[in-house]
Amino acid sequence: MARDAFRVESHDEGRRLDRILRLRWPEIPLGALARALRTGEVRVDGKKRAGGDPVIAGETITAPWLPPGLPPEREGKALPLEILWEAPELWVVNKPAGLLTQPGRDAPDSVAARAWAREKGGGAFRPTPVHRLDRNTSGVLLVARSGVGLRALQEAWRLGRVEKTYWAVLWTGDEKIPEGATVDFPLRKDPSTNTVTVAPDGAFSRTIFRTMIRRPPLALVALDLETGRPHQARVHAAAWGYPVWGDRKYGVITPLPGAGAPPRPLLHARELGLPSLPAPLEGLSGRTFVAPAPEDFVHFFGPLDGAPRRVAKYTR
């Protein structure tokens, strides 16, 4: 059986064993990780350990999977990754639509794989996306370049110290879309179908919409995600009555005469603000990162990068 053995570096001192495994092999199902821990296929310095146990720098972890990396045909080939801003602790990436955040079983190419190839040989830490964007969502994505950076950014997410503004092209039909709305329908995900629905027993969710441009039957809308549920923007837009154009799962794909329809949901992570970061990244507090308007938005709306960076929030 193929195995991997690696030393715990200072980046990961004190982290849970199961979290180390999850970060190293994001494509392995959680059930398989748990089973390997339970049966002792994962060992720390030759001993069986529980997933919740903290690890110590210098210990050796062995696991029943191939060492993570790009497929052989991609080794040594750093695929394109658009870096909007960089520091020793992180990259701010402009993720294109169609690229996974993390590799999948049948789709090894991803932001994570490209970031790792780019940093190869630069240190023991494997660059790790701090959050996720859906495969067909473009825009701002943070990639941690150190363990301390990753933990500080994850803490900022946990404490709600991250501001996320998306752009979406919504289908309005013949209706005049309102100036904005606050949508707070609770959402529930069905893992078996990877779909999200509005449900009374779902998780609290809130999205604030603000209309920027009306061009019937379309509208360009800014969305502030006050929570971060899976598929939240798309499901809340549909529940508001103005679904995301190009969204085959929750929206509409009606073509425009002479212009057609987009091949993906027109959703773009436009801005990410970090108003207050914990140590050691406090020097980055107050920064806002902006991803340029993607080509498919420009195709239907014309030049957009002169649009206001901060759209006033809509209130009830």
N, C-alpha and C positions, 0 to 999 in steps of 0.2 A: 504493500500500500504506500502511495506517495505521502511523504510527510514534510512538514516545514518545522524548522527550529530557529528561534530568534531570541536575542537578548532584550530584556526590558531596559529601555534607555531612560535617562533622567526626565525626559519629556513626560513619561507615563508613570512616574513614581506616584504611588497611592491610588491609581485608578483601579476600578473593578476589573477583574479578569474577563468577564463576559463583554464588557465595553471595549476592551482591547481587541478581543476577537472580532467583535462587530465592526470596528473601524478598519481592521486589517482585511476582513473578508465580507464586505457589505452585500455581496451577491449570494452568500450562503443563507438559506432560510433560517429564521430564528429557531424553529423546531430542531433543525439539524445541529445548530450550535448547542442548544440545551441538551440534546441527546449525547453529543460528544463529551460534554462536561460530566453528565450523569454516569456515563459508562467508563470514564477514565481515559478516553482516547486523547483528551487534552491533559497535559501534565506540566507542572511547574517544578523545575529542578527534580524531575523524575517522580513527583508525587501528585496524586489526584487532589484537586482543589475545587471548591465551590465557585460558582460564577460570581457571587457577590464578594469574594475575597479580594482585598487590595493586593497589588503586586509591588515589588520592590526593585529598584534599579539594580541591574546585574543578574537578576534571576533569568533562567532560560525557560521559555515556553515552547513546548512541542505540540503540534496539532496535525490531524489526519488529512490535511489539504495541501495542494501545491502552493509554493510561495506565490503571493499575489504579484501581479504584474500585467503588462500588456501581452497579448498573444505574440508568439514568436515572430510572425510576419510584420509586427509593428515595433519590435524591439529596436531601439536606437533611432526611431523616427518620431521626432517631437511634432505631433500634429498641431495645427494652429489653435491658439488660445488667445483671444483678444483681452489684454490686460488694460483696464482703465486706470488703475492706480496700484502701486505696490509699496510695501514696507517689509522690514525683516519678519514681521509677524503674520502678514496676510497679503493676498492678492485680491483686488476687486476685479471681477471678470464680467465681461459682457457676453452672457451665454446666448448662442444662436438658437432659434427654434429648430427642433428636430434632434437635438443632442441631449442625451440623458445626463442627469446630474451625477449619478453613481452607475457603474457598469451593471448590466443585467446578465443573466445566464447566456442568452443568445445575442446579446448586444454589448460586446466588451468596450466599445468606444464610448467615452463619457468625459465630462469635465474633470472628474477625479483622475481618470487614466491619463488624460493629457497633462494635467497639472503634475502628476507624479513623474511622467516622462520628462517634462520640462525641468524639474528640480533634481533629477536623478544624479546621484553623486554629490548633492549639496548638503547632505546630512542624514541623520538616522530617522528623522521624522518624515512620515509620508504625508504630503499635503492633502488636506481633508476639507471638502465643502462643509461649511458651518450650518447650512440650511439647504432646502431643496426647492427647485422649480420644476413644474411638470415638464415632461419631454418637449411639448410643443409651445411652452411659454418661453419667451426671450427675456433678456434683461439682466439687471444687476444681481450678481451672486458672489458671496464672500467665500474665499478659500483660505483656511488657516495654514500657515507655514511652520508653526511651532506648536508644541503641546501647550505651553502657557498661553499662547494666543488663542488656541482653540477653546481652552477652558474659560478664558475671560469672555470670549464672544458668546459661548453657550450660556454663561451666567447672565450676560446682557439680555439674551433672548428670554431666559427664564424669568427675569425681573421686569420684562416688558419695556426695556430701554432701547427698543429698535422701532423706527418709524418706516413703514412700507407704503409706498404709493405706486399703484399700477395704472397703466392706461389700457383701455379696452375699447374696441369698436362694437357698439351694440346695434341690434336690429330694432328699429322703431316702427317700421311699416309706414302707415299713413298717419300715425299718431304723433302729436307733439310731445316729445319727452320732457318731463319736468326739469326744473333747475337742478334738482338733486333729491336725495332721499337718504334716510338712515334705515338700513335693513338689518334686523337682528333675529331672524328666524333661527331656531336651534337646528343643528345639522347632525345627521347620523350616517356613518359609513358602513356599507356592507362589504366586508373584505372579499367575500366569495365572488362578487361581481365587479369590485372596484368602482362602485357607484356611491354617490352621496345623495341623500334626500332630506327634505325638511321634515322633521318629526318632533312631536311634543316632548319626547324623552331624549332628544338629541343633546349635543354639547352646545353650550352658549356660544354664539357667533355674532359678530357685528361687522358690517361693512358700510362705509359712508361713501355715497356716490355724489359726484359733482359734474354736471354737463359742461363741456368745454366748447364743442363745436356741434351744431345741428346741421346735418346735410341729409334730409330724408331721402331714402328710408334708413339712413345710418346716423349715428351720433358718436363722437369721440368723447369718452367719459373718463374722468380720473376717479380712482377708487383708493380709499384709505382702509387698509385691513387692520382693524383693531384687535382681531384674533387671527390665528393662523391655522384654520381647519383645512383638511384636504379638499381641494376643488371649491373652496369657499367662494371665490370671486365669481366663478361660472354659475354655481348653483344660486347664489344670492341675486345675480343679475337676472337669471331666468325667473326667480320668484318675484322679483320686482316688476316683471312684465316686459323687460327689454333684454332678451338673451344675447349672449356673445355671438357675433357673426362668425361663421366658420366652425362652430362647435357642434360636432356630430352627436355628442352625448347629451348635452343639456340645452343647446342653442338651435340656431337655424343655419342652413347652408344655401339659402335662396340666392341664385346668381343675379347680378345686375346686368341689364342689357348692355352689350358691348364691352363689359368689364369682367364678367364672370364672377366667381366666388373664391375666397381664399382657401388654400388647402389645409389650413390649421385654424384653431380658435385664435382670433386676433386679441391676444392678451400679452402685455409687455410689462415687466417689472421696471418701471421708469426710474424710481428713486429709492434709495435706502439711506436713512439718517441714523446716526449714532450720537444722540444728544449727550449721553453720559455712560462712559465705560469704566468698568472696575480696573484696578491695577492688574497687570503692568501696562495696560493699553490706555490709561487715562489721557495720554497726550493726543489720542485720536478723537477725543470727545468733541462733539460739535460739528463733525464733518458730515456732509451729505454727498453721496455718490450718485451720479446721473448717467444712465445708459442712453445713447442717442436713439432717436426714433428709428425703428427697423424699416427696411425697404418696403415691406408689404403695407405698412401703415401709410408711408409716403405715397405709395402707388395709388391709394384710394383717397387720400386727403391732401396731397401735396406737401411741401416743406413744413415740418412741424417743430424743428429744433429752436425756433424763435418763440415757441409757446411758453407761457409763464412757468417758471420752475416750481413755484409753490401756488397751488390752487387752494383758495380759501375753503375751509371745511364747511359742509352744509350742516345746518342744525335744524331740528324740527320746528 
